[in-house]
């Protein structure tokens, strides 16, 4: 795939009220998340590097015990195996994540 439109990528409901779309090449992946207000992404960790960028809305993001509110234009870099989670605030929120290595289960 060379060109894409986010809304035309296949969507997966990751959790109720959390939709994920993905685009990837052999060594890089981006995911696009749409969150309904108030959704909670439980604390978790994984062996992947993750960069999250908030495009619209806001979320309270916790990384390794530190919590910050991320609004449109803000982001966070999660190293491998770092515990993190989020609470979406009171408006629909859109975020994109970059991954290395690829999340095979997100393809």
Number of C-alpha atoms within 10 A of each C-alpha: 6 6 6 9 7 13 9 8 13 12 16 14 12 12 12 10 14 19 17 19 21 20 20 17 10 7 9 13 20 21 19 22 21 20 25 18 18 16 19 19 15 12 14 12 16 14 12 17 17 21 16 20 20 21 19 18 21 24 28 15 21 18 19 14 10 8 13 12 15 22 19 15 12 14 18 16 13 19 17 13 13 17 16 20 18 21 18 22 20 13 14 17 23 22 23 19 19 22 18 15 14 19 18 7 5 15 13
